[in-house]
């Protein structure tokens, strides 16, 4: 995605803070799931399946925020505890029929997805974070909610 040129009329902000953006280092780490061939093969076996590449699948993948952790090993333990939620999320993106889902095991999850770890998460948005499932609930008010 090409980056737009900055507006020269915008007021000066600290280095690295684009106009209209706040910067905040979140107390979270992030993981990105990358589909592997067995997941693509499952998709290809669904009714009305289209031939789709791993790259196209990955363009639809979510980023998951986890509690702050220091390294990939610690993040791996968190992923192992919460993999079922992420697994189901990924399947729901492509298929609403739960009868077609495999058994949610950690072994299948690892066979179907690579996990990329990111230790730092920065928020450049000017608006408060919101939960898309509950638009009235701001989650970045810094009041502990």
N, CA, C and O atoms as a MOPAC input file, in Angstrom:
PM7 MOZYME 1SCF
protein

 N      0.85700 1    -1.16000 1     0.00000 1
 C      0.00000 1     0.00000 1     0.00000 1
 C      0.91000 1     1.23200 1     0.00000 1
 O      1.73600 1     1.37500 1     0.90200 1
 N      0.78100 1     2.12200 1    -0.98500 1
 C      1.62600 1     3.31200 1    -1.02000 1
 C      1.23700 1     4.27800 1     0.08900 1
 O      0.06400 1     4.42500 1     0.43100 1
 N      2.24100 1     4.92200 1     0.63400 1
 C      2.00800 1     5.90000 1     1.69500 1
 C      1.77100 1     7.26700 1     1.08600 1
 O      2.43800 1     7.65200 1     0.12600 1
 N      0.81900 1     8.00000 1     1.64400 1
 C      0.51700 1     9.35000 1     1.16600 1
 C      1.59600 1    10.30600 1     1.65900 1
 O      2.18200 1    10.11400 1     2.72400 1
 N      1.84000 1    11.32700 1     0.87100 1
 C      2.78200 1    12.36200 1     1.28700 1
 C      2.16400 1    13.16200 1     2.42700 1
 O      0.96100 1    13.42500 1     2.40900 1
 N      2.96900 1    13.55900 1     3.42700 1
 C      2.41500 1    14.34900 1     4.52100 1
 C      1.97900 1    15.72800 1     4.04400 1
 O      2.54800 1    16.28600 1     3.10700 1
 N      0.96100 1    16.26500 1     4.70300 1
 C      0.44300 1    17.59800 1     4.39500 1
 C      1.40900 1    18.63400 1     4.95900 1
 O      1.57000 1    18.70400 1     6.17800 1
 N      2.06200 1    19.44900 1     4.11200 1
 C      3.02500 1    20.42900 1     4.61800 1
 C      2.37000 1    21.50200 1     5.48200 1
 O      3.06200 1    22.16900 1     6.25100 1
 N      1.03800 1    21.68600 1     5.37500 1
 C      0.35600 1    22.70100 1     6.17500 1
 C      0.00200 1    22.19300 1     7.57200 1
 O     -0.43100 1    22.97000 1     8.42300 1
 N      0.18200 1    20.90400 1     7.81000 1
 C     -0.17600 1    20.34900 1     9.12000 1
 C      0.75600 1    20.90600 1    10.18900 1
 O      1.93100 1    21.16800 1     9.93300 1
 N      0.20900 1    21.08300 1    11.40000 1
 C      1.02900 1    21.60900 1    12.49000 1
 C      2.13100 1    20.62000 1    12.84300 1
 O      1.98100 1    19.40800 1    12.68500 1
 N      3.21700 1    21.15500 1    13.31300 1
 C      4.36200 1    20.32500 1    13.65200 1
 C      4.05600 1    19.49400 1    14.89700 1
 O      3.51300 1    20.00500 1    15.87700 1
 N      4.40400 1    18.22700 1    14.84800 1
 C      4.23500 1    17.32100 1    15.97200 1
 C      5.58200 1    16.70400 1    16.28500 1
 O      6.51400 1    16.81500 1    15.48900 1
 N      5.69500 1    16.06700 1    17.41400 1
 C      6.96000 1    15.39800 1    17.71700 1
 C      7.33100 1    14.40900 1    16.61200 1
 O      6.46300 1    13.90100 1    15.90300 1
 N      8.59800 1    14.14900 1    16.48000 1
 C      9.08200 1    13.22000 1    15.46000 1
 C      8.32300 1    11.90100 1    15.58100 1
 O      8.18200 1    11.35300 1    16.67500 1
 N      7.84200 1    11.40600 1    14.45900 1
 C      7.15400 1    10.13400 1    14.43000 1
 C      5.66400 1    10.21000 1    14.70400 1
 O      4.98800 1     9.18500 1    14.61900 1
 N      5.12000 1    11.37100 1    15.02700 1
 C      3.68900 1    11.49200 1    15.30900 1
 C      3.01700 1    12.22400 1    14.16400 1
 O      3.08400 1    13.45300 1    14.11200 1
 N      2.36700 1    11.51700 1    13.23700 1
 C      1.70500 1    12.16300 1    12.11200 1
 C      0.56100 1    13.05800 1    12.58600 1
 O     -0.02000 1    12.82700 1    13.64600 1
 N      0.25000 1    14.06200 1    11.80600 1
 C     -0.84200 1    14.98500 1    12.14100 1
 C     -2.13100 1    14.21500 1    12.36700 1
 O     -2.46800 1    13.32300 1    11.58900 1
 N     -2.85000 1    14.55200 1    13.42100 1
 C     -4.10600 1    13.90700 1    13.72000 1
 C     -3.96700 1    12.57900 1    14.44000 1
 O     -4.96000 1    11.88100 1    14.64700 1
 N     -2.76700 1    12.22300 1    14.81800 1
 C     -2.53400 1    10.95400 1    15.48500 1
 C     -1.95300 1    11.19100 1    16.86600 1
 O     -1.18600 1    12.12700 1    17.09100 1
 N     -2.33700 1    10.32700 1    17.77200 1
 C     -1.69900 1    10.25500 1    19.07800 1
 C     -0.81300 1     9.03000 1    19.04800 1
 O     -1.05600 1     8.10900 1    18.26800 1
 N      0.18200 1     9.00300 1    19.85900 1
 C      0.98100 1     7.79200 1    19.94000 1
 C      0.90400 1     7.26300 1    21.35700 1
 O      1.03700 1     8.01500 1    22.32300 1
 N      0.69100 1     5.98900 1    21.46900 1
 C      0.64700 1     5.33100 1    22.76500 1
 C      1.21200 1     3.92800 1    22.60000 1
 O      0.80200 1     3.18100 1    21.71200 1
 N      2.15100 1     3.58100 1    23.46100 1
 C      2.67200 1     2.22100 1    23.49100 1
 C      1.73300 1     1.42700 1    24.38700 1
 O      1.63700 1     1.69200 1    25.58500 1
 N      1.04100 1     0.45300 1    23.80300 1
 C      0.06600 1    -0.32200 1    24.55100 1
 C      0.74800 1    -1.40000 1    25.38200 1
 O      1.79200 1    -1.93200 1    25.00600 1
 N      0.14200 1    -1.70500 1    26.50600 1
 C      0.68100 1    -2.76800 1    27.35700 1
 C      0.14800 1    -4.12000 1    26.87600 1
 O     -0.49500 1    -4.86100 1    27.62000 1
 N      0.43100 1    -4.40600 1    25.63700 1
 C      0.01800 1    -5.64300 1    24.98400 1
 C      1.14200 1    -6.09700 1    24.05800 1
 O      1.99600 1    -5.30500 1    23.65700 1
 N      1.12400 1    -7.37500 1    23.73100 1
 C      1.92000 1    -7.86500 1    22.61800 1
 C      0.90500 1    -8.32500 1    21.57700 1
 O     -0.29000 1    -8.38800 1    21.86600 1
 N      1.35800 1    -8.64000 1    20.39600 1
 C      0.44500 1    -9.02400 1    19.32600 1
 C      0.93700 1   -10.29900 1    18.66300 1
 O      2.13400 1   -10.58000 1    18.61000 1
 N     -0.01700 1   -11.05300 1    18.16500 1
 C      0.31600 1   -12.18900 1    17.30900 1
 C     -0.50900 1   -12.08200 1    16.03700 1
 O     -1.63700 1   -11.59100 1    16.03800 1
 N      0.07900 1   -12.54800 1    14.97600 1
 C     -0.57100 1   -12.60000 1    13.67100 1
 C     -0.56400 1   -14.06200 1    13.24500 1
 O      0.47500 1   -14.72100 1    13.26700 1
 N     -1.71500 1   -14.55200 1    12.86500 1
 C     -1.80000 1   -15.92800 1    12.38700 1
 C     -1.58500 1   -15.94600 1    10.88300 1
 O     -2.19400 1   -15.16500 1    10.15200 1
 N     -0.72300 1   -16.83400 1    10.42700 1
 C     -0.45800 1   -17.02100 1     9.00300 1
 C     -0.90900 1   -18.43100 1     8.62400 1
 O     -0.43100 1   -19.42300 1     9.17600 1
 N     -1.82700 1   -18.49700 1     7.68400 1
 C     -2.37000 1   -19.79000 1     7.26100 1
 C     -1.28900 1   -20.64000 1     6.60600 1
 O     -0.39300 1   -20.13300 1     5.93000 1
 N     -1.39800 1   -21.93700 1     6.82500 1
 C     -0.51000 1   -22.90600 1     6.20200 1
 C     -1.32900 1   -23.76400 1     5.23500 1
 O     -2.55600 1   -23.67100 1     5.20400 1
 N     -0.66600 1   -24.57500 1     4.46700 1
 C     -1.31000 1   -25.35200 1     3.41100 1
 C     -2.47700 1   -26.21100 1     3.90700 1
 O     -3.49100 1   -26.27200 1     3.21300 1
 N     -2.39800 1   -26.87200 1     5.05500 1
 C     -3.56900 1   -27.66300 1     5.48100 1
 C     -4.84000 1   -26.82200 1     5.66900 1
 O     -5.93900 1   -27.31400 1     5.41500 1
 N     -4.71100 1   -25.58400 1     6.10200 1
 C     -5.88600 1   -24.71300 1     6.22300 1
 C     -6.42900 1   -24.37700 1     4.83500 1
 O     -7.64000 1   -24.39700 1     4.61600 1
 N     -5.53100 1   -24.06900 1     3.90300 1
 C     -5.96300 1   -23.76400 1     2.53500 1
 C     -6.67500 1   -24.97700 1     1.92500 1
 O     -7.67800 1   -24.82700 1     1.22700 1
 N     -6.15700 1   -26.15800 1     2.18800 1
 C     -6.78900 1   -27.38100 1     1.67400 1
 C     -8.18200 1   -27.57100 1     2.27700 1
 O     -9.10400 1   -27.99100 1     1.57700 1
 N     -8.34500 1   -27.26500 1     3.57000 1
 C     -9.67100 1   -27.34200 1     4.19200 1
 C    -10.62600 1   -26.37800 1     3.49500 1
 O    -11.76400 1   -26.73400 1     3.18800 1
 N    -10.15600 1   -25.15700 1     3.24800 1
 C    -10.99200 1   -24.17500 1     2.54700 1
 C    -11.38600 1   -24.67400 1     1.16300 1
 O    -12.53700 1   -24.53900 1     0.74800 1
 N    -10.43000 1   -25.24800 1     0.46000 1
 C    -10.69400 1   -25.72900 1    -0.89800 1
 C    -11.72800 1   -26.85600 1    -0.90800 1
 O    -12.39500 1   -27.07200 1    -1.92000 1
 N    -11.86700 1   -27.57100 1     0.19900 1
 C    -12.82600 1   -28.65800 1     0.27700 1
 C    -14.23200 1   -28.23300 1     0.67800 1
 O    -15.13800 1   -29.06500 1     0.72600 1
 N    -14.42200 1   -26.95700 1     0.96200 1
 C    -15.74900 1   -26.47200 1     1.34800 1
 C    -16.64700 1   -26.32600 1     0.12000 1
 O    -16.15300 1   -26.07800 1    -0.98000 1
 N    -17.96900 1   -26.47900 1     0.30000 1
 C    -18.88200 1   -26.23500 1    -0.82900 1
 C    -18.70400 1   -24.79600 1    -1.32700 1
 O    -18.44000 1   -23.88300 1    -0.54400 1
 N    -18.84700 1   -24.61900 1    -2.60000 1
 C    -18.70300 1   -23.29800 1    -3.21700 1
 C    -17.31000 1   -22.70200 1    -2.99500 1
 O    -17.13200 1   -21.48400 1    -3.01100 1
 N    -16.33500 1   -23.57500 1    -2.79000 1
 C    -14.96800 1   -23.09900 1    -2.55900 1
 C    -14.37800 1   -22.53400 1    -3.84000 1
 O    -14.62100 1   -23.03800 1    -4.93600 1
 N    -13.61000 1   -21.49000 1    -3.67600 1
 C    -12.84000 1   -20.92500 1    -4.77700 1
 C    -11.37900 1   -21.25200 1    -4.53800 1
 O    -10.95100 1   -21.44500 1    -3.39900 1
 N    -10.62500 1   -21.31300 1    -5.60900 1
 C     -9.19100 1   -21.51900 1    -5.45700 1
 C     -8.61200 1   -20.24100 1    -4.86900 1
 O     -8.74100 1   -19.16600 1    -5.45500 1
 N     -7.97900 1   -20.35900 1    -3.72300 1
 C     -7.46300 1   -19.19200 1    -3.03300 1
 C     -6.04400 1   -19.48800 1    -2.56400 1
 O     -5.73100 1   -20.60100 1    -2.14200 1
 N     -5.20500 1   -18.48400 1    -2.64600 1
 C     -3.80500 1   -18.64600 1    -2.25400 1
 C     -3.63700 1   -18.37600 1    -0.75800 1
 O     -4.48900 1   -17.75600 1    -0.12300 1
 N     -2.53600 1   -18.85000 1    -0.22200 1
 C     -2.21700 1   -18.55500 1     1.17700 1
 C     -2.07100 1   -17.05200 1     1.39500 1
 O     -2.44300 1   -16.53800 1     2.45100 1
 N     -1.53800 1   -16.35300 1     0.41300 1
 C     -1.37400 1   -14.90000 1     0.53100 1
 C     -2.73000 1   -14.20200 1     0.65400 1
 O     -2.88200 1   -13.26900 1     1.44200 1
 N     -3.71400 1   -14.65800 1    -0.13100 1
 C     -5.05700 1   -14.07800 1    -0.05300 1
 C     -5.70700 1   -14.38400 1     1.29800 1
 O     -6.36100 1   -13.52400 1     1.88700 1
 N     -5.52500 1   -15.59700 1     1.77700 1
 C     -6.05600 1   -15.95500 1     3.09600 1
 C     -5.45200 1   -15.03900 1     4.15700 1
 O     -6.16500 1   -14.52600 1     5.02000 1
 N     -4.15800 1   -14.83800 1     4.09100 1
 C     -3.47200 1   -14.01600 1     5.09700 1
 C     -3.92300 1   -12.56400 1     5.08000 1
 O     -3.83900 1   -11.88500 1     6.10300 1
 N     -4.39900 1   -12.07600 1     3.94600 1
 C     -4.90100 1   -10.69800 1     3.89800 1
 C     -6.15700 1   -10.53400 1     4.74800 1
 O     -6.51800 1    -9.41300 1     5.10800 1
 N     -6.82100 1   -11.63300 1     5.07100 1
 C     -8.03900 1   -11.59000 1     5.88100 1
 C     -7.78600 1   -11.98900 1     7.33700 1
 O     -8.71300 1   -12.01500 1     8.14700 1
 N     -6.55500 1   -12.29200 1     7.66000 1
 C     -6.23300 1   -12.76200 1     8.99500 1
 C     -6.29500 1   -11.62600 1    10.01200 1
 O     -5.97600 1   -10.47900 1     9.70000 1
 N     -6.70300 1   -11.95700 1    11.21400 1
 C     -6.77800 1   -10.97600 1    12.29100 1
 C     -5.45000 1   -10.86200 1    13.01800 1
 O     -4.58500 1   -11.73200 1    12.91900 1
 N     -5.31400 1    -9.77500 1    13.74400 1
 C     -4.20600 1    -9.58100 1    14.67400 1
 C     -4.80500 1    -9.70800 1    16.06300 1
 O     -5.82800 1    -9.09100 1    16.36200 1
 N     -4.18200 1   -10.49500 1    16.89800 1
 C     -4.68300 1   -10.71500 1    18.24900 1
 C     -3.75500 1   -10.04300 1    19.24900 1
 O     -2.53900 1   -10.22500 1    19.20500 1
 N     -4.33700 1    -9.27000 1    20.14300 1
 C     -3.57700 1    -8.65000 1    21.21600 1
 C     -3.62500 1    -9.55700 1    22.43700 1
 O     -4.68500 1   -10.04800 1    22.82300 1
 N     -2.48400 1    -9.76400 1    23.02300 1
 C     -2.35200 1   -10.59400 1    24.20900 1
 C     -1.82100 1    -9.73600 1    25.34700 1
 O     -1.29600 1    -8.64900 1    25.10500 1
 N     -1.94800 1   -10.20600 1    26.58000 1
 C     -1.31500 1    -9.47000 1    27.67100 1
 C      0.17500 1    -9.28200 1    27.37700 1
 O      0.80000 1   -10.10700 1    26.71100 1
 N      0.71200 1    -8.21400 1    27.87000 1
 C      2.11900 1    -7.90500 1    27.64000 1
 C      2.98300 1    -9.09500 1    28.04500 1
 O      2.81900 1    -9.66600 1    29.12400 1
 N      3.90600 1    -9.45500 1    27.15300 1
 C      4.83300 1   -10.54000 1    27.45200 1
 C      6.17800 1   -10.21400 1    26.82900 1
 O      6.27400 1    -9.44800 1    25.87000 1
 N      7.18900 1   -10.80100 1    27.38500 1
 C      8.53400 1   -10.41700 1    27.01100 1
 C      9.14400 1   -11.12100 1    25.82100 1
 O     10.04200 1   -10.58600 1    25.17000 1
 N      8.66100 1   -12.32200 1    25.53000 1
 C      9.30200 1   -13.05700 1    24.44200 1
 C      8.32600 1   -14.03600 1    23.80300 1
 O      7.19700 1   -14.20600 1    24.26400 1
 N      8.78400 1   -14.67300 1    22.73300 1
 C      7.93300 1   -15.59900 1    21.98400 1
 C      7.53100 1   -16.81600 1    22.80900 1
 O      6.43100 1   -17.34400 1    22.64200 1
 N      8.40200 1   -17.25800 1    23.68700 1
 C      8.06800 1   -18.42100 1    24.51200 1
 C      6.88300 1   -18.11000 1    25.42700 1
 O      5.95300 1   -18.90900 1    25.53700 1
 N      6.92000 1   -16.95300 1    26.08000 1
 C      5.81000 1   -16.54200 1    26.94000 1
 C      4.53400 1   -16.36100 1    26.11600 1
 O      3.45600 1   -16.77500 1    26.54300 1
 N      4.65200 1   -15.74400 1    24.93900 1
 C      3.48800 1   -15.58400 1    24.06000 1
 C      2.95500 1   -16.94600 1    23.63600 1
 O      1.74200 1   -17.12000 1    23.51800 1
 N      3.83500 1   -17.91000 1    23.40600 1
 C      3.42300 1   -19.25200 1    23.03100 1
 C      2.55400 1   -19.90800 1    24.09100 1
 O      1.60400 1   -20.61900 1    23.76500 1
 N      2.87500 1   -19.67300 1    25.35800 1
 C      2.04700 1   -20.20600 1    26.44400 1
 C      0.66400 1   -19.55800 1    26.43000 1
 O     -0.33900 1   -20.23100 1    26.66600 1
 N      0.60800 1   -18.25200 1    26.15300 1
 C     -0.68400 1   -17.56200 1    26.08400 1
 C     -1.50300 1   -18.05200 1    24.89900 1
 O     -2.71700 1   -18.22900 1    25.00100 1
 N     -0.83300 1   -18.26900 1    23.77900 1
 C     -1.52900 1   -18.78800 1    22.58900 1
 C     -2.09300 1   -20.17400 1    22.88800 1
 O     -3.22900 1   -20.47000 1    22.51600 1
 N     -1.31600 1   -21.02400 1    23.55500 1
 C     -1.77900 1   -22.37400 1    23.87400 1
 C     -3.02200 1   -22.33600 1    24.75700 1
 O     -3.88400 1   -23.20800 1    24.65000 1
 N     -3.11800 1   -21.33200 1    25.62800 1
 C     -4.29700 1   -21.21600 1    26.49900 1
 C     -5.51100 1   -20.67700 1    25.74200 1
 O     -6.64300 1   -21.00200 1    26.10100 1
 N     -5.30400 1   -19.85800 1    24.70200 1
 C     -6.41600 1   -19.21400 1    24.01700 1
 C     -6.59100 1   -19.59000 1    22.56200 1
 O     -7.31300 1   -18.91000 1    21.83200 1
 N     -5.94500 1   -20.66000 1    22.12600 1
 C     -5.96300 1   -20.98500 1    20.70000 1
 C     -7.36100 1   -21.29700 1    20.17400 1
 O     -7.63900 1   -21.03900 1    19.00300 1
 N     -8.24800 1   -21.84500 1    21.00500 1
 C     -9.57900 1   -22.23300 1    20.52000 1
 C    -10.36500 1   -21.02100 1    20.03000 1
 O    -11.07000 1   -21.10500 1    19.02400 1
 N    -10.25000 1   -19.90700 1    20.72600 1
 C    -10.94400 1   -18.68100 1    20.30900 1
 C    -10.41400 1   -18.21500 1    18.96400 1
 O    -11.18800 1   -17.88600 1    18.06500 1
 N     -9.09900 1   -18.18700 1    18.82500 1
 C     -8.48700 1   -17.74100 1    17.57200 1
 C     -8.80100 1   -18.71000 1    16.43500 1
 O     -9.08800 1   -18.28700 1    15.31500 1
 N     -8.74700 1   -20.00000 1    16.72400 1
 C     -9.03900 1   -21.02100 1    15.72300 1
 C    -10.46100 1   -20.83700 1    15.19800 1
 O    -10.68500 1   -20.79600 1    13.98900 1
 N    -11.41400 1   -20.72700 1    16.11500 1
 C    -12.80700 1   -20.55900 1    15.71200 1
 C    -13.00800 1   -19.26100 1    14.93200 1
 O    -13.74200 1   -19.24100 1    13.94300 1
 N    -12.35700 1   -18.17000 1    15.37300 1
 C    -12.44500 1   -16.89800 1    14.64000 1
 C    -12.00300 1   -17.06500 1    13.19100 1
 O    -12.66700 1   -16.57600 1    12.27700 1
 N    -10.89300 1   -17.75000 1    12.98100 1
 C    -10.37200 1   -17.91600 1    11.63200 1
 C    -11.31100 1   -18.75300 1    10.77000 1
 O    -11.51700 1   -18.44900 1     9.59500 1
 N    -11.87800 1   -19.79900 1    11.34900 1
 C    -12.79800 1   -20.64100 1    10.58400 1
 C    -14.07400 1   -19.88300 1    10.24700 1
 O    -14.59600 1   -20.00500 1     9.13900 1
 N    -14.58100 1   -19.09900 1    11.19900 1
 C    -15.82100 1   -18.33200 1    10.97800 1
 C    -15.66500 1   -17.30000 1     9.86100 1
 O    -16.64800 1   -16.93700 1     9.21500 1
 N    -14.45100 1   -16.82900 1     9.63100 1
 C    -14.22800 1   -15.88200 1     8.52900 1
 C    -14.59900 1   -16.50700 1     7.18500 1
 O    -14.97600 1   -15.80100 1     6.25000 1
 N    -14.49300 1   -17.81000 1     7.09300 1
 C    -14.63300 1   -18.49500 1     5.81700 1
 C    -15.83800 1   -19.41900 1     5.73100 1
 O    -16.32600 1   -19.70300 1     4.63700 1
 N    -16.32500 1   -19.89100 1     6.88000 1
 C    -17.39100 1   -20.89900 1     6.86300 1
 C    -18.26800 1   -20.74400 1     8.10300 1
 O    -17.77300 1   -20.80500 1     9.22900 1
 N    -19.56000 1   -20.54600 1     7.89600 1
 C    -20.48900 1   -20.38700 1     9.01800 1
 C    -21.00500 1   -21.73400 1     9.53300 1
 O    -21.58700 1   -21.79700 1    10.61600 1
 N    -20.80200 1   -22.78300 1     8.78800 1
 C    -21.32700 1   -24.09500 1     9.14800 1
 C    -20.35100 1   -24.80600 1    10.08900 1
 O    -19.35800 1   -25.38200 1     9.64600 1
 N    -20.64300 1   -24.75900 1    11.37200 1
 C    -19.75200 1   -25.35000 1    12.37500 1
 C    -19.59900 1   -26.85900 1    12.21500 1
 O    -18.63600 1   -27.43800 1    12.71700 1
 N    -20.53100 1   -27.49700 1    11.52600 1
 C    -20.42300 1   -28.94400 1    11.30500 1
 C    -19.21800 1   -29.28800 1    10.43100 1
 O    -18.75000 1   -30.42700 1    10.43200 1
 N    -18.72500 1   -28.31700 1     9.69800 1
 C    -17.57300 1   -28.55000 1     8.82000 1
 C    -16.23500 1   -28.27400 1     9.51400 1
 O    -15.17400 1   -28.48500 1     8.92800 1
 N    -16.29000 1   -27.80700 1    10.75300 1
 C    -15.06700 1   -27.48700 1    11.48600 1
 C    -14.37900 1   -28.76700 1    11.96400 1
 O    -15.03900 1   -29.74800 1    12.30700 1
 N    -13.06600 1   -28.74400 1    11.98200 1
 C    -12.35700 1   -29.87400 1    12.58500 1
 C    -12.46300 1   -29.77100 1    14.11600 1
 O    -12.97000 1   -28.78600 1    14.65300 1
 N    -11.98500 1   -30.78600 1    14.78300 1
 C    -11.89300 1   -30.71000 1    16.24000 1
 C    -10.85300 1   -29.63800 1    16.58800 1
 O     -9.78700 1   -29.57200 1    15.97600 1
 N    -11.17700 1   -28.81200 1    17.56800 1
 C    -10.26900 1   -27.72800 1    17.95800 1
 C     -9.19600 1   -28.27300 1    18.88900 1
 O     -9.35500 1   -28.27100 1    20.11000 1
 N     -8.10300 1   -28.73900 1    18.29600 1
 C     -6.97100 1   -29.21100 1    19.10200 1
 C     -5.78000 1   -28.31000 1    18.83600 1
 O     -5.66000 1   -27.71300 1    17.76600 1
 N     -4.90700 1   -28.22100 1    19.81700 1
 C     -3.70000 1   -27.41800 1    19.65100 1
 C     -2.83500 1   -27.97700 1    18.51800 1
 O     -2.20300 1   -27.21700 1    17.78500 1
 N     -2.80600 1   -29.29300 1    18.37800 1
 C     -2.01000 1   -29.90600 1    17.30500 1
 C     -2.52400 1   -29.46900 1    15.93000 1
 O     -1.72600 1   -29.13700 1    15.05300 1
 N     -3.85100 1   -29.46600 1    15.73300 1
 C     -4.40900 1   -29.03400 1    14.45000 1
 C     -4.15400 1   -27.55000 1    14.23600 1
 O     -3.79400 1   -27.13600 1    13.13400 1
 N     -4.33400 1   -26.75300 1    15.26900 1
 C     -4.07000 1   -25.32000 1    15.17700 1
 C     -2.63500 1   -25.06700 1    14.69600 1
 O     -2.41200 1   -24.25900 1    13.79500 1
 N     -1.67500 1   -25.75500 1    15.29700 1
 C     -0.26600 1   -25.57900 1    14.91300 1
 C      0.00000 1   -26.08400 1    13.50100 1
 O      0.86100 1   -25.55200 1    12.79900 1
 N     -0.73900 1   -27.11000 1    13.08600 1
 C     -0.56500 1   -27.63900 1    11.73400 1
 C     -1.14400 1   -26.66200 1    10.70000 1
 O     -0.64200 1   -26.58600 1     9.57800 1
 N     -2.19100 1   -25.91700 1    11.06600 1
 C     -2.88700 1   -25.04500 1    10.13400 1
 C     -2.39300 1   -23.61100 1    10.13400 1
 O     -2.61400 1   -22.88800 1     9.16200 1
 N     -1.71900 1   -23.17300 1    11.21400 1
 C     -1.30300 1   -21.76300 1    11.30300 1
 C      0.09200 1   -21.61900 1    11.86700 1
 O      0.49000 1   -22.33300 1    12.78700 1
 N      0.83300 1   -20.67200 1    11.29100 1
 C      2.05300 1   -20.17500 1    11.91800 1
 C      1.66200 1   -18.96500 1    12.74500 1
 O      0.73400 1   -18.23700 1    12.39300 1
 N      2.36400 1   -18.75200 1    13.83500 1
 C      2.08800 1   -17.62800 1    14.71300 1
 C      3.29100 1   -16.68700 1    14.68800 1
 O      4.41000 1   -17.08300 1    15.01400 1
 N      3.04400 1   -15.43600 1    14.29700 1
 C      4.09000 1   -14.41400 1    14.32200 1
 C      3.88500 1   -13.55500 1    15.56000 1
 O      2.77200 1   -13.10300 1    15.83200 1
 N      4.94700 1   -13.33200 1    16.30100 1
 C      4.91500 1   -12.59000 1    17.55800 1
 C      5.44600 1   -11.17400 1    17.35900 1
 O      6.43900 1   -10.96600 1    16.66100 1
 N      4.78200 1   -10.21100 1    17.97300 1
 C      5.24800 1    -8.81500 1    17.99900 1
 C      5.21900 1    -8.33800 1    19.44700 1
 O      4.16100 1    -8.32400 1    20.07400 1
 N      6.37300 1    -7.94800 1    19.97900 1
 C      6.46800 1    -7.55100 1    21.38400 1
 C      5.91200 1    -6.15900 1    21.64200 1
 O      5.42400 1    -5.88400 1    22.73800 1
 N      5.97800 1    -5.27600 1    20.64800 1
 C      5.53600 1    -3.89000 1    20.84300 1
 C      4.29800 1    -3.60300 1    20.00000 1
 O      4.22000 1    -3.96900 1    18.82700 1
 N      3.33400 1    -2.93800 1    20.63000 1
 C      2.11800 1    -2.53100 1    19.93600 1
 C      1.94600 1    -1.03700 1    20.19300 1
 O      1.82000 1    -0.60400 1    21.33800 1
 N      1.94300 1    -0.26200 1    19.12200 1
 C      1.74300 1     1.18300 1    19.24600 1
 C      0.41600 1     1.56800 1    18.62800 1
 O      0.05300 1     1.09000 1    17.55300 1
 N     -0.30100 1     2.43300 1    19.31600 1
 C     -1.59100 1     2.92900 1    18.85300 1
 C     -1.37000 1     4.32800 1    18.29400 1
 O     -0.98500 1     5.23700 1    19.03000 1
 N     -1.60800 1     4.50600 1    17.00800 1
 C     -1.46900 1     5.81500 1    16.36900 1
 C     -2.81200 1     6.47800 1    16.11900 1
 O     -2.87200 1     7.55300 1    15.52300 1
 N     -3.87800 1     5.85400 1    16.56300 1
 C     -5.21100 1     6.39800 1    16.32100 1
 C     -5.52800 1     7.58300 1    17.20300 1
 O     -5.09600 1     7.66100 1    18.35300 1
 N     -6.29600 1     8.51300 1    16.63700 1
 C     -6.69200 1     9.70000 1    17.38600 1
 C     -7.93900 1     9.44200 1    18.22500 1
 O     -8.15400 1    10.11600 1    19.23300 1
 N     -8.75800 1     8.48000 1    17.82600 1
 C    -10.00000 1     8.18700 1    18.53700 1
 C     -9.75800 1     7.10000 1    19.57800 1
 O     -8.84000 1     6.29300 1    19.43100 1
 N    -10.57900 1     7.07400 1    20.63200 1
 C    -10.44500 1     5.99400 1    21.62400 1
 C    -10.71000 1     4.63900 1    20.98000 1
 O    -11.49700 1     4.53100 1    20.04000 1
 N    -10.05700 1     3.62700 1    21.48500 1
 C    -10.32900 1     2.27700 1    21.03000 1
 C    -11.74300 1     1.90600 1    21.42200 1
 O    -12.22100 1     2.29800 1    22.48700 1
 N    -12.42000 1     1.14400 1    20.55700 1
 C    -13.77200 1     0.68000 1    20.82600 1
 C    -13.83800 1    -0.81200 1    20.56000 1
 O    -13.10400 1    -1.34600 1    19.72900 1
 N    -14.70900 1    -1.45800 1    21.26200 1
 C    -14.98900 1    -2.85700 1    21.02400 1
 C    -16.03500 1    -2.91000 1    19.91100 1
 O    -17.15300 1    -2.43400 1    20.10500 1
 N    -15.70100 1    -3.47500 1    18.75600 1
 C    -16.63300 1    -3.52900 1    17.62400 1
 C    -17.91900 1    -4.28600 1    17.95700 1
 O    -18.94800 1    -4.08300 1    17.31100 1
 N    -17.85900 1    -5.15000 1    18.95500 1
 C    -19.06600 1    -5.87800 1    19.35100 1
 C    -19.94400 1    -5.03600 1    20.26900 1
 O    -21.11700 1    -5.35500 1    20.46300 1
 N    -19.38500 1    -3.95200 1    20.84200 1
 C    -20.12300 1    -3.07900 1    21.76200 1
 C    -19.65400 1    -1.65300 1    21.52100 1
 O    -18.75900 1    -1.16200 1    22.21000 1
 N    -20.26500 1    -0.98300 1    20.53300 1
 C    -19.82100 1     0.35100 1    20.10200 1
 C    -19.88600 1     1.39900 1    21.21600 1
 O    -19.19000 1     2.41200 1    21.14600 1
 N    -20.70800 1     1.17100 1    22.23700 1
 C    -20.82400 1     2.14500 1    23.32000 1
 C    -19.72000 1     1.99700 1    24.35800 1
 O    -19.63000 1     2.78900 1    25.29600 1
 N    -18.89500 1     0.99600 1    24.18900 1
 C    -17.86600 1     0.71400 1    25.19700 1
 C    -16.49200 1     1.11200 1    24.65700 1
 O    -15.88900 1     0.38800 1    23.86600 1
 N    -16.01400 1     2.26400 1    25.09500 1
 C    -14.63800 1     2.65200 1    24.75800 1
 C    -13.70300 1     1.83200 1    25.63400 1
 O    -13.95000 1     1.66200 1    26.82800 1
 N    -12.63700 1     1.32800 1    25.04300 1
 C    -11.72400 1     0.48800 1    25.82100 1
 C    -10.36900 1     1.13500 1    26.03100 1
 O     -9.43200 1     0.48700 1    26.49800 1
 N    -10.26300 1     2.40400 1    25.69100 1
 C     -8.98000 1     3.07300 1    25.87500 1
 C     -9.11400 1     4.36100 1    26.66500 1
 O     -8.35800 1     5.30800 1    26.45100 1
 N    -10.06700 1     4.39900 1    27.57000 1
 C    -10.26600 1     5.60900 1    28.34900 1
 C     -9.21900 1     5.79000 1    29.43900 1
 O     -9.21300 1     6.80400 1    30.13700 1
 N     -8.34300 1     4.82100 1    29.58500 1
 C     -7.26500 1     4.85500 1    30.59600 1
 C     -7.82500 1     5.00700 1    31.98800 1
 O     -7.18200 1     5.59200 1    32.86000 1
 N     -9.02900 1     4.48000 1    32.20800 1
 C     -9.62600 1     4.55400 1    33.54800 1
 C     -9.72700 1     3.15400 1    34.17900 1
 O    -10.40700 1     2.94800 1    35.18400 1
 N     -9.03100 1     2.21400 1    33.55200 1
 C     -9.03100 1     0.85600 1    34.08800 1
 C    -10.16000 1    -0.01400 1    33.58700 1
 O    -10.23800 1    -1.18100 1    33.96900 1
 N    -11.05000 1     0.51300 1    32.73300 1
 C    -12.14500 1    -0.32700 1    32.22100 1
 C    -11.75300 1    -1.04200 1    30.96300 1
 O    -12.55600 1    -1.78800 1    30.40200 1

